[in-house]
Amino acid sequence: MSDSNRKAVGREKFILNHWNVFKRSLRSLLASPFRTFLTLSVIAVSLAVPMTFYVLYLNALTVTSKLNDSCQISLYLKRDLTAEQTRAFVDAISTEPDVKNVRYISKEEGLIEFSKVSGFAEPIKYLADNPLPDVLVVTPSENIVADQNVAEEMLERLISRSEVEQGKFDLMWVKRLKGIANLMRNLAISLGVMLLAGVILTVANTVRINVMYHRDEIKIMKFFGATDSFIARPYIYSGVLMGFFGGLLAWWVNEFFVMCASYIINELAELYGEKYEMSLLSFAETSAIVLISILLSVIATKISLSRFSNL
């Protein structure tokens, strides 16, 4: 037999041996379904909790990025301005580098819009004079909205103009929403670290029980010359399987929680005439979670087996 044939036969035996060990590990997990289900449930919950906070954090970032475009400065102009002065002021504000867009709302347009929104269209008809001022709605650039101090400085600078009676720029609600998003991110990180440690402990304990259950069998295998790697191989595959199925179950639990949260958020958004669809984990993110679950399970298996290498 040539060297190439011997190598081919060796590869086939190697693959067949691992395939048989893999099937034996799968049968071992299926032989005790209740214990396996409990282990997978602990892995799934431990991974799903930080995953859910991570998804909520991503959706909060999406909302805040959209709100940045809706953050506007309302400038109420003085009532004694002429049309030429108003036009010149609008042109001057539009050319400033920190201004993204300027929209002029005349007092006539403001009164019409107010009558539609307020429901007082009939009484407004009897007003002798329009009490509303002309308004400039200024949309700042993204770098202004991102820094509250800079935004407040911009507001003070615009209010100080002689054409402006008063101005308003409410950034506190955007700041609060960003604070909530950061809280979710920090919770995802802190809970993730603690719960991932729980995954390692759970898998390590499961492997330890299996090793103790097959203690006599392992001693016999060692007596007949079985190597440590050969003995550990089925337990490693068991760890891989537990990590894989635990990661998939964690993905399902996360999807379930996010769908429930999406339903509640949509009900709340409908009260304001809006509709918001929450984004879920992408295929790449889900694959990363499953790989992390497998890696943690393999690490836990190796840690547990290292304690029983003298069996």
ZIZI-V130547 format. One record per pair of residues at least 6 apart in sequence whose ideal C-beta (glycine too) atoms are under 7 Angstrom apart, sorted by sequence separation. I is the first residue (numbers start at 1). J is the second residue. If there is no record, write none. Layout:
((I | J) (I | J))
//
This chain:
((93 | 99) (115 | 121) (144 | 150) (145 | 151) (158 | 164) (269 | 275) (29 | 36) (144 | 151) (159 | 166) (269 | 276) (94 | 102) (159 | 167) (77 | 86) (93 | 102) (115 | 124) (158 | 167) (266 | 275) (144 | 154) (221 | 231) (266 | 276) (140 | 151) (265 | 276) (90 | 102) (155 | 167) (111 | 124) (218 | 231) (265 | 278) (90 | 104) (140 | 154) (155 | 169) (262 | 278) (261 | 278) (114 | 132) (151 | 169) (111 | 130) (151 | 171) (258 | 278) (111 | 132) (108 | 130) (110 | 132) (258 | 280) (107 | 130) (148 | 171) (211 | 235) (107 | 132) (110 | 135) (210 | 235) (255 | 280) (107 | 133) (107 | 134) (148 | 175) (254 | 281) (106 | 134) (207 | 235) (105 | 134) (105 | 135) (104 | 136) (105 | 137) (133 | 165) (207 | 239) (102 | 136) (103 | 137) (251 | 286) (102 | 138) (203 | 239) (101 | 139) (251 | 289) (99 | 138) (100 | 139) (203 | 242) (250 | 289) (100 | 140) (99 | 140) (100 | 141) (98 | 140) (247 | 289) (248 | 290) (93 | 136) (98 | 141) (247 | 290) (250 | 293) (93 | 138) (90 | 136) (98 | 144) (244 | 290) (247 | 293) (246 | 293) (247 | 294) (86 | 134) (243 | 293) (244 | 294) (243 | 294) (243 | 296) (79 | 133) (240 | 294) (243 | 297) (242 | 297) (243 | 298) (77 | 133) (98 | 154) (76 | 133) (77 | 134) (240 | 297) (77 | 135) (239 | 297) (240 | 298) (76 | 135) (77 | 136) (239 | 298) (75 | 135) (74 | 135) (75 | 136) (239 | 300) (236 | 298) (239 | 301) (74 | 137) (75 | 138) (72 | 137) (73 | 138) (236 | 301) (72 | 138) (235 | 301) (72 | 139) (73 | 140) (71 | 140) (235 | 305) (232 | 305) (68 | 142) (71 | 145) (89 | 163) (68 | 145) (85 | 163) (228 | 309) (73 | 155) (81 | 163) (75 | 158) (73 | 158) (78 | 163) (77 | 163) (77 | 164) (78 | 165) (77 | 165) (75 | 164) (76 | 165) (76 | 166) (76 | 167) (75 | 167) (219 | 311) (74 | 167) (207 | 300) (211 | 304) (218 | 311) (73 | 167) (74 | 168) (203 | 297) (207 | 301) (211 | 305) (73 | 169) (200 | 296) (204 | 300) (208 | 304) (215 | 311) (199 | 296) (203 | 300) (207 | 304) (211 | 308) (203 | 301) (207 | 305) (200 | 299) (204 | 303) (71 | 171) (196 | 296) (200 | 300) (204 | 304) (71 | 174) (67 | 174) (64 | 174) (67 | 177) (64 | 177) (63 | 177) (64 | 178) (60 | 177) (64 | 181) (60 | 180) (61 | 181) (60 | 181) (57 | 181) (60 | 184) (57 | 184) (56 | 184) (57 | 185) (53 | 184) (57 | 188) (53 | 187) (54 | 188) (53 | 188) (50 | 188) (53 | 191) (50 | 191) (49 | 191) (50 | 192) (50 | 195) (49 | 195) (46 | 195) (46 | 196) (46 | 198) (47 | 199) (46 | 199) (43 | 199) (43 | 202) (42 | 202) (39 | 202) (39 | 206) (43 | 242) (51 | 250) (55 | 254) (47 | 247) (40 | 242) (44 | 246) (48 | 250) (52 | 254) (39 | 242) (43 | 246) (47 | 250) (51 | 254) (55 | 258) (40 | 245) (44 | 249) (48 | 253) (52 | 257) (40 | 246) (44 | 250) (48 | 254) (52 | 258) (43 | 250) (45 | 253) (25 | 234) (29 | 238) (40 | 249) (44 | 253) (48 | 257) (24 | 234) (28 | 238) (21 | 233) (25 | 237) (29 | 241) (21 | 234) (25 | 238) (22 | 237) (26 | 241) (21 | 237) (25 | 241) (62 | 279) (59 | 278) (59 | 279) (58 | 279) (55 | 280) (55 | 281) (51 | 289) (47 | 289) (47 | 293) (43 | 293))
//
